[in-house]
Amino acid sequence: MSDPAAAVKRIEAVAAPAAAGERADRFLAEAAAGAGTPLSRARVKGLIEAGCATRDGAVLRSPAEAVRAGARYRLDLPPAAPASPPPQAIPLAILFEDADLIVIDKPAGLVVHPAPGNLDGTLVNALLAHCGTKGLPGIGGVQRPGIVHRLDRDTSGVMVVAKTDVAMAGLSAAFATRDLDRAYLALCWGLPAPPSGRIEGAIGRDPRDRKRMAVVPRGGRDAATQYRLLRAWAASVALLECRLETGRTHQIRVHLASAGHPLLGDPVYLRRTPAAARALPAPARQAALAFPRQALHAASLGFRHPITGATLRFETAPPPDMARLIGSLDAESGQG
């Protein structure tokens, strides 16, 4: 695991009157250089967008924010990631494997690849241990070997990983052109109307919170999500099948939240207790409100094998926590 003693370098500076009105990223880049840690403005901008900068103790929201004279600014630099992720023996639920690729059922809570804050204990670390020295290293990049697509840490379900350069190229092309079949199961608050439809909206960084994504009027990337109602409970909770026409960060979570139907348990896009919860019986309402992660599962993935051309399709049932939640909703509503 990562060394808990690994130091986070901290740069602090109080803005002089002459710095008032200057962009925050420029000011912090100059402060870093003055502290003997030269950083590019692009690097500082990225750190600010990742929530690593504060002004008088409050998270700095935008790299372009005007500097305030007399304010104390702080920039935290995460520890440098190792040159290559170490192999770690982490159990994997393998659905299929051959010489070219591996398909797994990723559990919720497993980060896909190393990044600041999660330098090890990831799917990549587990794959490097499973495949050994003959597979994965260097395929698709040192930090993300074999990773063709990813699921958020707390999203469960089917993922495919390439084991060779040829497979990596073929699978990447399939994902880029959407030449595959992929479906998610999502539990959301309220009942979308109509029961089947399509949500469109360009997705970009939320201008009010750089750690979130949002449907934005300008500067975002086009995105579209198809959904279909599978089940409903007391007009309060819906089980949807969602299919992506595009693959943007947090796409299903953002689109459903923008439509007024955030996912149960979503720690980022569910900001208050939804009114739809009131119609649920108390035990079911408690179970739904207490769900500890976004209720999203990558239920199926179908694609052509990049080497043999064979059609492959993999399906997995919702994991135990989602299954228990559905069971609680059924028990209280008389369904089942």
N, C-alpha and C positions, 0 to 999 in steps of 0.2 A: 504494500500500500504506500501512498505518498507519505513523505516525511513530515510529521506534524510540526517539526521545528523549522521547516522551510520558511524563511523570512519574506514577508511582503514589504518591499521597499516603498517608503512613503515620502512624497514630496509635498512640502507645505510652503505657502507664501502668502503674505498679506499684501493686498493690492495698494500700491501707492497712488496718490491722486493723478499722476501722469498716465496711469494705466486705465483710468476710467473710460468706459466705452469701447475698449478693445475687445475683440472676440476672446471668449474664454479659452478655446483650444490654442490660440496663438500665445496667450498669456501663460498658460500652463507649460507649453512647449519651451518658452523662454525661461520659465522658472526651473524646468527640468535641466536645461542646459547649464544654467547657473549653479545648480546643485551637483554638477559633474555627471549627470545622466542624460546625455543628449537623446532626444526622441523626435521623430518626425512629427509634423503636425497631423498627418494622417493617422499615425499611431495614437496620438493623444485623442484625436477625434473618436477613434474606435473605443478607447478606454472610457471616454465620457459616455458614449452610447451604451456601453456595457454596465453603466452604473458605478464606475470606479472613481468618480470625482465628486467632491462635495464643496458647497459654499456655506460657511458658517454652520457646518454640521448637516445641512440639508443636501440631498442628492442633487447634483447639477443636471438639469433636464436637457440642455441643448449645447452642442459645441459652439454655436453661434451666439449664445447668450452674452450680453454686454457685461463686461467686468464692472463691479461696483467698488469704488474707492473705500479702503478700510476693511473690506471683507477678507476673511481668511479662507483660502482655497487649499484643498488637499487632493492629491492624486495618488492612488494606491496602484502599484505595479505588481501584478500577480507573479509568483515564482515562475521562472522559465521552465517550459515543458522539456522533458528529456528528449534527446535527439531522436530516439525511436522508442515506442511504447514497449515495456517489458511484457513477456508472456506471463499470464496468470491463470492458474487452474480454476476457472469458474464454470460450473455446470451449464450446459447448453441443451435445450430441447431441440434436437435435430430432426427435421421432417424429411430431408433428402440430402444426399451428398454424393458427388462423383468427383472425377479428377478436375472438373472445370468450375464447379460452383457448389455452394452449400446453402440450404434453406433452413431457417430456424423459426421457432415460435418465441419471440422476444418477450420476456416478462416485463411488466410495469416496474419501474424503478431502475432499470438497467440503462445507463447512458451508452450511446452508440460508439462514440469515439472520444479520445482525450481532448480536453479543452481546459482553460483556466477554471479552477474550482473542482474539476474532475479529471485529474491527471492520470488516474489508473482505476482499476475496478470496472473497466468498460467492456463493451462487446468486443472491441478490437483486441484488448488484452486477452480475452477469453479465446478468440479465434486464433491468435498467434500461438497460444499454448496448444490448442487443439490440432492445428494444421502443421505445427513444427516448422523447422527451418526451410522446408521445401515448398511451402505454400505461403502466399500472401505478402511477405515482405517486399515492399517496393511497388506492388500492384496498386496503382491508383494513388500513390503518394505515401510517404513514410508514416504520417500521423493518421491516415485513414485508409489503410491497405484493404483493398477489395470492396470498400463501401460504395455501392451504386446509388442507394437511396437510404434515407434514415427515418426513424420514428422518434418522436419526442420521448424523453426519458420516461414519462409516466403514461405513455401509450403502449399498449401491448399488441402482439400479433405477428403476422407473417412478414419475414424479411428475407431477401436473397442477397448473397455475397459472392463476388467473383473470386476465383482462385488462380486465374491466369489472365495475362494481358488481353488475349483474344476474347475471352469471356467478358472481361471488363468492358471492352469496346462494344461488344454486341449488346450487353444488358444496358449499358449507358444509352445507346442509341434507341433501344426499345422504350426506356423511360422518357427520353427526350421527345419522342414522337407519339407517346402514349399508345404504343403498339403492344398493349397488354391489358389485362382485366384485373382491376383491383377494387375491392369493396371494403368499407368500414362499417362497424356497428357503433352507433352513438346513442346515448341516453341524454335527452335534453329536456329542459323545462318548457312546459306548455305544448300545444299542438300546432305545428306549422300549418298554414293555410295558403294554398291548397295542400292536400295530404301528400302530393308528389309535385316536385317542381325543380326549379333551377335558381340558384342564387349567384348573381354576378356582382362584382365589385373589386376594383383594383386594391391590392393590399400593399401597404408600406408601413414604415415605423409610425407609431402613434405620436403625433407631435406634442402631446401632453405628457407622455411617458415613454421614453426611448426603450424600455425593456419590453414593451408590448407591441404587437402589430395591430393594425386597424384597417378598415376600409377607408381609403383616403381619396379626396377629390382630385388630387394631382400628385405626380411623383411616384405613384405606386406601380405595381406590375399587374397586368390583367389577370383575373382569376375567376373561375366558375366552378361551382359545386352542384351536382345533381343529388337530390335526396328523395327517399320514398318511405312513407310511414309503414311500419311493420306491425306495431302494437301501440296501445295507449292505455293509460291508467288515470281514471277520474279527470280527464282533461287537464291533468297536471304534469304528467311525464310521458314522453314519447320515445319509443325505440325506433330509430331511423337506420336505413341503409343509405350510406353516402358514397358517391363515386366522384372522383376528381377528374375534371377536364384539364386542370393545370396542377402544378405541384409547388405551392408557395408555403412559406413558413407559417405554421399554425393555421392552415387554410380552413379546415372544417371548423375549428374552434372559433376563428374570427368571423367567418360567414354566418354561422348559426347565432353567435352573440349579436352580430349586427342586425339580424332579423328578429331579435327579441327572444331567442331560444338558446341561451347559453347551456353548455354541457353541465350536467351534474358534477359537482366536485371540482370544477375548473378553478385552480388557484389564481389565475391571471385574468380571466375574462368574466368570471362570476363575482361581482363586487358587492351584491346585497342579496338578502333573502328574497327570492322571487315570489310574486303574488300567487303564482300558480300552486305553490306549496300548500296554501291554506286548504285546498280541497281534498288533500290526502288525509286518511285516518292518521292519528297521532303516531303510532309505531312506524308506519311506512314513511311518514314525513320526517321523522327523526333519522331513519336509516338513509333516506335520500340526502338530507342536509348534511349528514355526517360523512358521506362518502369522501375519502381522503385524496382523490386524484381526479383528473378529467376522465369521465366515463366514455372512453374511446378505445376501440379494439380493431386492429387491421385483420379482418376476418378471413379474407381470401386474396389470393394472388395467382393469376394465370399468365403464362408467357411461353414463348417458343424458346427451346433450349438454344443458346447462341452457337453451339457447335454442331449438335445432331439435328436440329430443326424440330425435334419432337415437341408436341404440345404438353406442357406441364401445368398442373393446377393444384393448389394447396389451400385447404380450409382448416381453420381452428375455431373451436367454440370459445365463447367469452371466458376469461379466466375466473378463478373461484370468487374473487371479490365482486365482480360484476354479476356473476351467476347468483350469488347470495342476495345481492340487492334486488335483482329481478324476482327472486323467490319471495323476498319480503313484500314487494309491491303486489305480487300475485296473492299472497296469503291474506293481505288486508283488503283486497278488492274482490276476493272470491274467484279470481281467475286461476288458471293453472291447468 
